[in-house]
Amino acid sequence: MFIAVEVDDALASDAAMAKKLTEACPVDIFAQASDGTLALVEQNLDECVLCRLCLDAASTTPSGRGVEIIKLYDNDAVLA
């Protein structure tokens, strides 16, 4: 794994945001569970191209930091 993804609990439980993130990711890192919550597709994490589409989609949350992409290959730097 070269990245890790952290998602705010409030965002992950919001069905509308889960749908938005699922649709935004070009490599299917996010999925919407049967109950509407957000699920991470662990086997797709290495496919991340650091496109920032998930960060842009999550920027509409009150904190603006609903999703964090952590670059494990870069001393755990957070993609800004």
N, C-alpha and C positions, 0 to 999 in steps of 0.2 A: 504494500500500500504506500502510495506517495502522498495521499491526502487523508484527512479525516473531516467529517461533516458533523457539526453540532447544530441542533435546531432547538429554539426556545420552546418550552412545553406548551405555552399558550398558543403559539403558532401551529405546532404540531396537532393540537386538538381542534383547530379551526378548519372545518370542512372546506370552506371557500378558499382559504389559503393553501390547503393541501392540494386542491384541484389546480390552483394557479401554479404552484411549484411543479406539480407533475407535468403540466402542459409546457412549462418553460424549459425544462431540462432536455437538451438534445441527446443525452446519452442515458436517459432513464434511471438516474440515481434515486429519484423520488417516485413513489407510487402512492395511490390512495387506497387505504385498507377498506374492507367491506363496511366498517362503521363510519367511514368518511374521514378518519384521521390520517395523518401523514405517516408513511412508512419509508424507511431507507432501504434501498436495494443494495445490500452490502457487496454483492459480487460485481456491481457496476461502478464502484468507487474509483477503481483504477482507470476507468474510461474518462474521467473528468478532464475537460480541456481548459479549465479555468476561464470559462467564457463570461462569468459573472451574471448570467441570466437569472440564476436563483437569488443572488444578492439583490439584483434590481427588483425582482418580484417581491421579495421580503422587505424591501425598504419602505413599504407602505404601512408596516406595523408601527405602533406607537414608539417603540424604542429604536426602530430602524435597523436593528441588529438581530432579526429573527433567525437568520442563518449565518453560520460562520464556516468558512472553508479554511482548514488548518493545513499548511504545507509542512508535512512531516519531514521532507527532505531539506527544509530550510529552517532548522531549529524551531519548529512549531510556529513559524510566522503565520499570521492571519492574513488571508487575502483581503485587501482593502479596496 
